[in-house]
Each structure stands twice: as C-alpha cells, then as structure tokens.
Amino acid sequence: MRILILNIGLLAILSVSAMSAIAEEDYYVWVDENGVTNYAQRNPQGYNADYVGRSRQLGQRIDPRRPGAAPIDVEQSNNSSKKKQTKTIDPDALVAEERAALTAEINATKASNCEIGKKNLAQLQTFNRIRVQDEDGVTRVLTSSEKDDKTTQARQVIQENCSG
C-alpha cells in the first residue's frame, strides 16, 4: 500500500514539473482572419504574431515609445484607458447600440422560429403518422387530436414569427 502511495506521489511530482517545463516554452500568439486566437512555437508566416516568452508573458505588451522598456501589463493599460473613455462616452449612444443589438437578436430568433414553424406544419400535413418521444423515452405515434393541436400550434408560431 505504501509503495502505491509513493508511486502516485512521485507521478504527481513528475507531472507537475513536466507541466511547468512546458509552460516555460516560448511561443507566438496571433488572431487569424476568422477571429480565432492561435498559439504556436514557430512564428507563422503571413500573420503579425506576438512573441511570448520568459521575458514577456502573455497579457503584456512592449511600450513602442520606449525601446528596451519593461513590458506593460495590458489589463492595467486597458483600465487606465477605460477611465479616460468614461468621460467622453454618451450613454444614449450605448443604449441605442444595445437596443439595436437586441433587435437584431430578436429578429434572428423570429426568423429561426418561422422556419421551424413552417417545417413542423409541412411535416404535420405531409405525414399521416408522426412519431414522438415521451418524457420516459418511449416512442409513440401522435393521436389525431394531438396532431390537430400541434398543427394549430405550428400555425400560431408561423403567424407570430413570419410576419414582417
């Protein structure tokens, strides 16, 4: 039993030291044209990648005004620029942007619901037997009254979501 515990402890120590060695590797970070953040050990061609290593940690950038200067903490830099921005931000403009975003999201949801309603109604009208799965996981066929209720619901979804 003691040997097993010692082996598990040794394995844990080895894995932690291996992970710290991997974490100290130098690498490059860049964002591709799809907005995906990528990491690599070699500088990629065709991208403006940021070098991250022991002397410069992720989340820090070099101050371009002072060559050879110590890295700047990006979080701290962002906080100070946010303080400057709060004086010039128009709350009405922010609310208008948020309303526009919410309106776009609602319109996208309505368009999706419209398509779902049309597909459901088409299936209900096309197929005589519609199979559904109960809460218990049992598959069964809709009764004619259930099918009529589903048809009414699909028509209501179409009326609510497909109108301009």
Backbone hydrogen bonds, N-H to C=O, Kabsch-Sander energy under -0.5 kcal/mol:
donor,donor_aa,acceptor,acceptor_aa,energy
5,I,1,M,-2.1
6,L,2,R,-2.7
7,N,3,I,-2.6
8,I,4,L,-2.3
9,G,5,I,-2.4
10,L,6,L,-2.7
11,L,7,N,-2.5
12,A,8,I,-2.2
13,I,9,G,-2.3
14,L,10,L,-2.5
15,S,11,L,-2.3
16,V,12,A,-2.1
17,S,13,I,-2.3
18,A,14,L,-2.2
19,M,15,S,-2.2
20,S,16,V,-2.1
21,A,17,S,-1.7
22,I,18,A,-2.0
23,A,19,M,-2.3
24,E,20,S,-1.0
25,E,22,I,-1.5
27,Y,52,V,-3.0
28,Y,40,A,-3.6
29,V,50,D,-2.5
30,W,38,N,-1.8
32,D,36,V,-2.3
35,G,32,D,-2.1
38,N,30,W,-3.5
40,A,28,Y,-2.0
47,Y,44,P,-0.8
49,A,47,Y,-1.3
50,D,29,V,-3.5
52,V,27,Y,-3.5
53,G,56,R,-2.4
60,Q,57,Q,-1.6
61,R,72,I,-2.2
63,D,70,A,-0.5
66,R,63,D,-1.2
69,A,66,R,-1.7
72,I,61,R,-4.0
74,V,59,G,-2.6
74,V,72,I,-0.6
77,S,73,D,-2.4
78,N,74,V,-2.9
79,N,75,E,-2.1
80,S,76,Q,-2.0
81,S,77,S,-2.0
82,K,78,N,-2.1
83,K,79,N,-1.7
84,K,80,S,-1.5
85,Q,81,S,-1.9
86,T,82,K,-1.8
87,K,83,K,-0.5
87,K,84,K,-0.7
88,T,85,Q,-1.3
89,I,85,Q,-0.8
94,L,90,D,-1.9
95,V,91,P,-2.5
96,A,92,D,-2.3
97,E,93,A,-2.3
98,E,94,L,-2.4
99,R,95,V,-2.7
100,A,96,A,-2.3
101,A,97,E,-2.4
102,L,98,E,-2.6
103,T,99,R,-2.7
104,A,100,A,-2.3
105,E,101,A,-2.2
106,I,102,L,-2.6
107,N,103,T,-2.5
108,A,104,A,-2.2
109,T,105,E,-2.3
110,K,106,I,-2.6
111,A,107,N,-2.3
112,S,108,A,-2.1
113,N,109,T,-2.7
114,C,110,K,-2.5
115,E,111,A,-2.0
116,I,112,S,-2.2
117,G,113,N,-2.8
118,K,114,C,-2.5
119,K,115,E,-2.3
120,N,116,I,-2.7
121,L,117,G,-2.5
122,A,118,K,-2.4
123,Q,119,K,-2.4
124,L,120,N,-2.6
125,Q,121,L,-2.2
126,T,122,A,-1.8
127,F,123,Q,-2.4
130,I,128,N,-0.6
131,R,129,R,-0.6
132,V,140,R,-2.9
134,D,138,V,-2.7
137,G,134,D,-1.5
140,R,132,V,-2.7
142,L,130,I,-2.9
147,K,143,T,-2.5
148,D,144,S,-2.1
149,D,145,S,-2.2
150,K,146,E,-2.6
151,T,147,K,-2.1
152,T,148,D,-2.3
153,Q,149,D,-2.4
154,A,150,K,-2.6
155,R,151,T,-2.3
156,Q,152,T,-2.1
157,V,153,Q,-2.4
158,I,154,A,-2.2
159,Q,155,R,-2.4
160,E,156,Q,-2.4
161,N,157,V,-2.1
162,C,158,I,-2.5
